[in-house]
Amino acid sequence: MLALARVWTWVGTAFIPLAITWALFVQNALPVAPPAQGVLISRGYWGLVITLLTAAVLVWALGLYVGQARTRRDVLLIPPNTNFEEMDARSPLVSLATAVTFCAFIIAALAIFGSRYATSEIYDWNAPVPLSNDFWVSRTIAHQHGCVSPPCFAISQRMNADHTPIFGVHEYVLYVTDGILFLLLLGLATGVIYLAMVSFRSVPSSAAEPEH
């Protein structure tokens, strides 16, 4: 259980400053000349990847910890914040505040990065206009066209009207770019389901009593 508590603490704690810093880049909140929209969308994509990965790790760590804690019949089911707590010297307030903070930052990051990526329209690699002005339709068209000799598509506009390239706009790889997001969402969803199952399942009467 200590290993799960450490994963919970380290991953969640590391994510907070990373999310804040990356959100500034995605929202263009720095005192520099604003980059192209496609650059911001590319940043939003990677922010979304990291957030979904972090959320999946945290929810699985929480689910596994809760399962073991319920089996032991522990009173406090939330993992400790190992930066401030010991396994045998718990502070319910610190544990709860940590869980709420991690959850709040994950939700905020998903909203910021997800809303930015939602403005993505797929472009042919060297085209100044999108395949469609719709998120899903542009992806459908890209998959219908296929890709024989990559790079074929960009995650947003990477070519100006005068055909000069915009640096920092990532390639859109069929089945891979959005496939990564799908797999991470699947991992997160299964983690949430597992957490719900272990949280509400009945504990056998023969389960171990909590250690004191």
SERO-4910 file (N, C-alpha, C, O; in steps of 0.05 Angstrom, whole numbers):
BEGIN
 pado doro    nc1    nc2    nc3   cac1   cac2   cac3    cc1    cc2    cc3    oc1    oc2    oc3
  Met    A     16    -24      0      0      0      0     17     25      0      9     46    -11
  Leu    A     41     23     12     58     47     13     67     54    -16     69     77    -22
  Ala    A     72     34    -32     80     39    -60     58     54    -75     63     73    -90
  Leu    A     33     46    -71     10     59    -84      8     88    -74      2    106    -89
  Ala    A     12     91    -48     10    118    -36     31    137    -48     27    160    -53
  Arg    A     55    126    -52     77    142    -63     71    149    -92     76    171   -101
  Val    A     61    130   -108     54    136   -135     32    158   -136     35    177   -151
  Trp    A     12    155   -119     -9    174   -117      2    202   -111     -6    222   -124
  Thr    A     19    204    -92     30    229    -83     49    241   -104     47    265   -111
  Trp    A     68    226   -113     88    236   -132     77    244   -158     83    266   -169
  Val    A     59    227   -170     48    234   -196     30    259   -193     32    277   -210
  Gly    A     13    259   -173     -5    282   -170     10    308   -164      3    329   -175
  Thr    A     30    306   -147     45    330   -140     61    341   -164     63    365   -168
  Ala    A     73    323   -180     88    331   -203     71    343   -224     79    361   -239
  Phe    A     46    334   -226     28    343   -247     20    372   -243     16    387   -263
  Ile    A     16    381   -219      6    408   -213     23    430   -225     12    446   -241
  Pro    A     49    432   -220     64    453   -233     67    450   -263     68    469   -278
  Leu    A     68    425   -272     69    420   -300     44    430   -314     46    442   -335
  Ala    A     21    424   -303     -5    433   -315     -7    463   -315    -16    474   -335
  Ile    A      1    476   -294      0    505   -293     17    518   -314      9    535   -329
  Thr    A     42    508   -316     61    519   -335     51    514   -364     52    533   -380
  Trp    A     42    490   -369     34    484   -397      8    498   -404      4    506   -427
  Ala    A     -9    503   -385    -34    518   -390    -27    546   -398    -41    558   -415
  Leu    A     -6    558   -387      2    585   -395     10    585   -425      4    604   -439
  Phe    A     24    564   -433     32    562   -461      8    558   -479      6    570   -501
  Val    A    -11    541   -471    -34    535   -487    -53    559   -489    -65    563   -510
  Gln    A    -55    574   -468    -73    597   -467    -59    622   -477    -71    644   -478
  Asn    A    -34    620   -484    -18    643   -493    -19    665   -473    -24    689   -479
  Ala    A    -14    658   -447    -15    678   -426     13    689   -419     17    700   -397
  Leu    A     32    685   -437     59    695   -432     63    722   -447     50    727   -467
  Pro    A     80    739   -437     85    765   -449    103    764   -474    124    777   -475
  Val    A     94    748   -493    109    745   -518     89    747   -541     64    746   -537
  Ala    A     99    749   -565     82    751   -589     66    725   -591     77    703   -588
  Pro    A     40    726   -596     23    702   -597     31    684   -621     34    694   -643
  Pro    A     34    658   -616     39    640   -638     14    635   -655     -8    644   -648
  Ala    A     17    620   -676     -5    613   -694    -24    595   -679    -17    581   -660
  Gln    A    -49    595   -687    -70    579   -674    -62    549   -675    -67    535   -656
  Gly    A    -50    540   -697    -42    512   -699    -21    504   -679    -21    482   -670
  Val    A     -4    523   -671     16    517   -651      3    514   -624     10    496   -609
  Leu    A    -17    531   -618    -31    528   -592    -47    502   -591    -49    490   -570
  Ile    A    -59    494   -614    -74    469   -615    -55    446   -610    -62    427   -596
  Ser    A    -32    447   -622    -12    425   -618     -4    423   -589     -1    401   -578
  Arg    A      0    446   -577      6    446   -548    -17    435   -532    -13    420   -512
  Gly    A    -41    442   -540    -65    432   -526    -67    402   -527    -75    389   -508
  Tyr    A    -59    391   -551    -60    362   -554    -42    348   -534    -50    329   -521
  Trp    A    -17    358   -532      2    345   -514     -6    349   -485     -1    332   -468
  Gly    A    -18    372   -479    -28    376   -452    -50    356   -446    -52    346   -423
  Leu    A    -67    351   -465    -89    332   -462    -78    303   -458    -88    288   -441
  Val    A    -57    296   -473    -45    270   -470    -34    266   -441    -39    246   -428
  Ile    A    -18    286   -432     -6    284   -406    -28    283   -384    -25    269   -364
  Thr    A    -49    299   -387    -70    300   -367    -85    274   -366    -91    264   -344
  Leu    A    -92    262   -389   -106    236   -389    -88    214   -377    -98    197   -363
  Leu    A    -63    215   -384    -44    195   -373    -43    198   -342    -44    178   -328
  Thr    A    -40    222   -333    -38    227   -304    -64    219   -290    -63    206   -269
  Ala    A    -87    226   -302   -112    219   -290   -116    188   -289   -126    178   -269
  Ala    A   -107    174   -310   -110    145   -310    -92    132   -288   -101    114   -274
  Val    A    -68    142   -285    -50    132   -265    -61    137   -237    -61    120   -220
  Leu    A    -71    161   -232    -81    169   -206   -106    152   -199   -109    143   -176
  Val    A   -124    149   -218   -149    135   -212   -144    105   -207   -157     93   -190
  Trp    A   -125     94   -221   -118     66   -217   -104     62   -190   -109     43   -175
  Ala    A    -85     81   -183    -72     80   -157    -92     82   -135    -91     68   -115
  Leu    A   -112    101   -138   -132    104   -118   -150     80   -116   -156     71    -94
  Gly    A   -158     68   -139   -175     45   -138   -161     21   -125   -174      7   -109
  Leu    A   -136     16   -131   -121     -6   -119   -118     -2    -89   -119    -20    -73
  Tyr    A   -112     23    -82   -109     29    -53   -135     26    -38   -135     13    -17
  Val    A   -157     36    -49   -183     34    -36   -190      4    -33   -201     -4    -12
  Gly    A   -185    -12    -54   -191    -40    -52   -176    -54    -29   -188    -69    -14
  Gln    A   -150    -48    -26   -135    -60     -4   -144    -48     23   -145    -63     43
  Ala    A   -150    -22     24   -158    -10     49   -185    -22     59   -188    -26     83
  Arg    A   -203    -27     40   -229    -38     48   -225    -67     57   -239    -76     76
  Thr    A   -208    -81     44   -202   -109     53   -191   -109     81   -198   -127     97
  Arg    A   -174    -90     88   -163    -88    114   -182    -75    134   -176    -73    158
  Arg    A   -205    -65    124   -224    -51    140   -213    -26    152   -219    -19    175
  Asp    A   -196    -12    137   -186     14    147   -208     34    147   -226     34    131
  Val    A   -207     52    166   -227     74    168   -223     94    146   -242    104    134
  Leu    A   -197    102    141   -191    122    120   -183    108     95   -162     94     94
  Leu    A   -199    111     74   -194     96     49   -177    112     29   -166    100     10
  Ile    A   -174    138     33   -158    154     14   -129    150     20   -121    149     43
  Pro    A   -112    148     -1    -83    145      3    -72    169     18    -82    191     15
  Pro    A    -51    165     34    -38    188     48    -21    204     28    -12    194      8
  Asn    A    -18    229     35      2    246     20     28    240     34     34    251     55
  Thr    A     45    224     21     70    216     34     90    238     38    111    234     50
  Asn    A     84    262     26    101    285     32     97    296     60    115    308     72
  Phe    A     73    290     71     66    301     97     56    281    117     53    286    141
  Glu    A     50    256    108     39    236    125     55    210    124     70    205    105
  Glu    A     52    195    145     62    167    146     39    148    146     16    155    153
  Met    A     44    123    138     23    104    137     10     99    164    -14     93    166
  Asp    A     26    102    185     15     97    212     10    123    227      5    123    251
  Ala    A     12    146    213      7    172    226     -8    189    205      3    206    192
  Arg    A    -34    183    203    -50    195    182    -64    221    192    -70    224    215
  Ser    A    -68    239    173    -84    263    178   -107    263    157   -102    269    134
  Pro    A   -131    258    166   -154    257    147   -156    283    131   -164    282    108
  Leu    A   -151    305    144   -154    331    131   -134    334    108   -141    343     86
  Val    A   -109    326    113    -88    328     92    -95    308     69    -92    316     46
  Ser    A   -103    284     76   -109    264     55   -132    274     38   -131    272     13
  Leu    A   -153    284     50   -177    293     35   -170    318     19   -178    319     -5
  Ala    A   -155    337     30   -147    361     15   -130    354     -9   -133    366    -30
  Thr    A   -113    334     -5    -96    325    -28   -113    313    -50   -109    320    -73
  Ala    A   -131    296    -43   -149    284    -63   -165    304    -78   -168    303   -102
  Val    A   -177    323    -63   -193    344    -76   -176    362    -94   -185    369   -116
  Thr    A   -152    368    -85   -134    385   -102   -126    371   -127   -127    382   -149
  Phe    A   -118    345   -125   -111    330   -149   -135    329   -169   -132    333   -193
  Cys    A   -159    323   -158   -183    321   -175   -189    348   -189   -195    349   -212
  Ala    A   -186    370   -174   -192    396   -185   -173    403   -207   -181    414   -228
  Phe    A   -148    397   -204   -128    404   -224   -132    387   -249   -129    396   -272
  Ile    A   -139    362   -245   -144    344   -268   -168    355   -284   -167    357   -309
  Ile    A   -190    362   -271   -214    372   -284   -208    398   -299   -216    401   -322
  Ala    A   -193    416   -285   -187    442   -298   -169    438   -322   -173    451   -343
  Ala    A   -149    420   -320   -131    415   -342   -146    402   -366   -141    410   -389
  Leu    A   -164    384   -360   -180    371   -382   -196    393   -396   -199    392   -421
  Ala    A   -207    411   -381   -224    432   -393   -207    451   -410   -215    458   -432
  Ile    A   -183    459   -400   -166    478   -415   -155    465   -440   -157    476   -462
  Phe    A   -142    442   -436   -129    429   -459   -149    417   -479   -146    418   -503
  Gly    A   -171    406   -468   -191    394   -485   -206    415   -502   -211    410   -525
  Ser    A   -212    438   -490   -225    459   -505   -207    469   -527   -217    477   -549
  Arg    A   -181    470   -522   -163    480   -543   -161    459   -566   -162    467   -589
  Tyr    A   -158    434   -558   -156    413   -579   -182    410   -595   -182    402   -618
  Ala    A   -204    417   -582   -230    414   -596   -233    433   -619   -251    430   -636
  Thr    A   -216    453   -621   -217    472   -643   -200    462   -667   -198    476   -687
  Ser    A   -189    439   -665   -172    427   -686   -188    421   -711   -210    409   -709
  Glu    A   -178    428   -733   -189    420   -760   -165    409   -776   -144    422   -778
  Ile    A   -169    386   -787   -148    372   -802   -143    386   -829   -161    392   -844
  Tyr    A   -117    390   -835   -109    402   -860    -92    382   -875    -77    366   -863
  Asp    A    -93    383   -902    -72    370   -917    -45    383   -909    -45    407   -903
  Trp    A    -24    368   -910      2    377   -899     10    404   -910     21    421   -895
  Asn    A      6    408   -936     16    433   -948     -7    451   -958     -3    468   -975
  Ala    A    -31    447   -946    -54    463   -955    -60    485   -935    -56    481   -911
  Pro    A    -68    508   -945    -74    531   -927   -104    531   -918   -112    548   -902
  Val    A   -119    512   -927   -148    510   -919   -153    482   -908   -141    463   -917
  Pro    A   -172    479   -889   -177    453   -877   -193    435   -895   -206    444   -914
  Leu    A   -193    409   -889   -209    390   -903   -239    396   -897   -256    391   -914
  Ser    A   -244    406   -874   -271    414   -866   -268    433   -842   -248    432   -828
  Asn    A   -288    450   -838   -288    468   -815   -299    455   -789   -305    468   -770
  Asp    A   -303    429   -790   -314    414   -768   -293    394   -757   -279    381   -773
  Phe    A   -292    392   -731   -272    374   -718   -275    345   -728   -255    334   -737
  Trp    A   -299    334   -726   -303    306   -734   -303    302   -764   -291    282   -773
  Val    A   -316    320   -778   -317    316   -807   -290    317   -820   -284    301   -838
  Ser    A   -273    335   -811   -246    337   -822   -230    311   -817   -214    303   -834
  Arg    A   -234    299   -795   -221    274   -789   -232    251   -806   -217    234   -815
  Thr    A   -258    251   -810   -270    231   -827   -260    232   -855   -253    212   -867
  Ile    A   -258    256   -866   -247    260   -893   -218    251   -895   -210    238   -914
  Ala    A   -202    258   -874   -174    249   -874   -172    219   -875   -155    209   -890
  His    A   -188    205   -860   -187    176   -860   -197    164   -886   -188    143   -895
  Gln    A   -216    178   -898   -226    168   -924   -204    171   -946   -201    154   -963
  His    A   -189    193   -944   -167    198   -964   -144    178   -959   -132    169   -979
  Gly    A   -138    172   -934   -116    154   -929    -89    169   -932    -89    193   -940
  Cys    A    -68    155   -926    -41    167   -928    -22    147   -938    -16    127   -926
  Val    A    -11    152   -962      8    134   -975     37    142   -969     54    125   -963
  Ser    A     42    168   -969     69    177   -965     69    200   -944     67    223   -952
  Pro    A     72    193   -919     71    214   -898     95    232   -899    116    225   -909
  Pro    A     92    257   -888     68    267   -874     46    276   -894     52    288   -914
  Cys    A     22    269   -887     -1    275   -904    -19    296   -893    -31    312   -908
  Phe    A    -22    297   -866    -41    315   -854    -28    330   -830     -9    320   -819
  Ala    A    -39    353   -824    -31    368   -801    -54    371   -782    -77    371   -790
  Ile    A    -47    374   -756    -68    376   -735    -83    402   -737   -105    404   -725
  Ser    A    -71    421   -751    -84    447   -756    -69    460   -779    -53    447   -792
  Gln    A    -74    485   -784    -61    498   -806    -31    501   -802    -23    513   -782
  Arg    A    -15    490   -820     14    493   -818     26    507   -843     50    509   -845
  Met    A      8    516   -860     18    530   -884      2    556   -888    -23    555   -889
  Asn    A     16    578   -889      3    604   -893     -8    606   -921     -2    589   -939
  Ala    A    -24    626   -926    -36    630   -953    -14    634   -974    -19    628   -997
  Asp    A      9    645   -966     31    649   -985     49    624   -986     71    625   -998
  His    A     39    602   -974     53    576   -975     80    576   -960     98    561   -967
  Thr    A     82    593   -940    105    592   -922     96    575   -898     74    579   -887
  Pro    A    113    557   -888    106    539   -867    104    553   -840    118    572   -834
  Ile    A     86    542   -823     84    551   -795     97    530   -778     87    507   -777
  Phe    A    118    537   -764    133    517   -749    119    513   -721    110    532   -709
  Gly    A    119    488   -712    107    482   -687     80    469   -689     68    462   -668
  Val    A     70    464   -713     44    450   -717     50    421   -723     65    415   -741
  His    A     39    403   -707     45    375   -709     30    361   -731      9    369   -740
  Glu    A     42    339   -740     30    322   -759      6    307   -747      7    300   -724
  Tyr    A    -15    303   -763    -37    287   -755    -34    259   -767    -36    256   -792
  Val    A    -28    239   -751    -23    212   -761    -49    196   -758    -60    193   -736
  Leu    A    -58    186   -780    -83    171   -780    -82    148   -760    -62    134   -759
  Tyr    A   -103    145   -745   -106    124   -725    -88    126   -701    -92    113   -681
  Val    A    -67    143   -702    -48    145   -680    -53    169   -663    -56    167   -639
  Thr    A    -55    193   -676    -58    217   -660    -83    216   -642    -80    221   -618
  Asp    A   -106    210   -653   -130    208   -637   -132    181   -623   -145    178   -603
  Gly    A   -118    161   -635   -118    134   -622   -105    135   -595   -114    121   -577
  Ile    A    -84    150   -592    -71    153   -566    -91    164   -545    -93    155   -523
  Leu    A   -106    185   -553   -126    196   -535   -147    176   -528   -156    175   -505
  Phe    A   -156    160   -547   -176    140   -542   -167    119   -522   -181    112   -504
  Leu    A   -142    110   -526   -131     90   -507   -128    101   -479   -134     87   -459
  Leu    A   -120    126   -477   -117    138   -451   -145    142   -438   -148    138   -414
  Leu    A   -164    150   -454   -192    152   -444   -202    125   -434   -216    124   -414
  Leu    A   -196    104   -450   -204     77   -442   -192     69   -416   -205     58   -398
  Gly    A   -166     75   -413   -152     69   -388   -164     84   -364   -167     73   -342
  Leu    A   -171    109   -369   -183    125   -348   -211    115   -341   -218    112   -317
  Ala    A   -227    108   -361   -254     99   -357   -254     72   -342   -270     69   -323
  Thr    A   -237     54   -350   -236     28   -336   -226     32   -307   -235     18   -289
  Gly    A   -209     51   -303   -200     57   -275   -223     68   -258   -225     61   -235
  Val    A   -239     85   -270   -262     96   -255   -282     74   -248   -293     73   -226
  Ile    A   -286     56   -268   -304     33   -263   -294     15   -241   -308      7   -223
  Tyr    A   -267     10   -242   -255     -7   -221   -257      6   -194   -264     -7   -174
  Leu    A   -252     32   -193   -255     47   -167   -283     45   -156   -287     41   -132
  Ala    A   -303     48   -174   -330     46   -165   -337     18   -154   -351     15   -134
  Met    A   -326     -2   -168   -331    -30   -160   -320    -36   -132   -333    -47   -115
  Val    A   -294    -28   -128   -282    -34   -102   -293    -17    -80   -292    -24    -56
  Ser    A   -304      7    -87   -314     25    -66   -341     15    -55   -347     20    -32
  Phe    A   -356      0    -72   -383     -8    -63   -387    -38    -60   -408    -47    -53
  Arg    A   -366    -53    -65   -369    -82    -62   -370    -89    -32   -359    -74    -16
  Ser    A   -382   -111    -26   -383   -120      1   -357   -132      9   -344   -146     -7
  Val    A   -349   -128     34   -323   -138     44   -329   -164     60   -346   -164     77
  Pro    A   -315   -186     53   -319   -211     68   -315   -208     98   -297   -193    106
  Ser    A   -331   -222    113   -329   -219    142   -303   -230    153   -295   -223    175
  Ser    A   -289   -246    137   -264   -257    146   -240   -240    139   -217   -247    144
  Ala    A   -246   -216    127   -224   -198    119   -209   -189    143   -219   -189    166
  Ala    A   -183   -183    138   -165   -176    160   -175   -150    174   -185   -132    161
  Glu    A   -170   -150    200   -176   -126    215   -154   -105    211   -132   -113    204
  Pro    A   -160    -80    213   -139    -60    209   -117    -62    230   -121    -69    253
  Glu    A    -92    -57    220    -69    -57    238    -68    -32    254    -75    -10    244
  His    A    -60    -34    279    -58    -11    296    -28     -6    304    -22     12    318
***
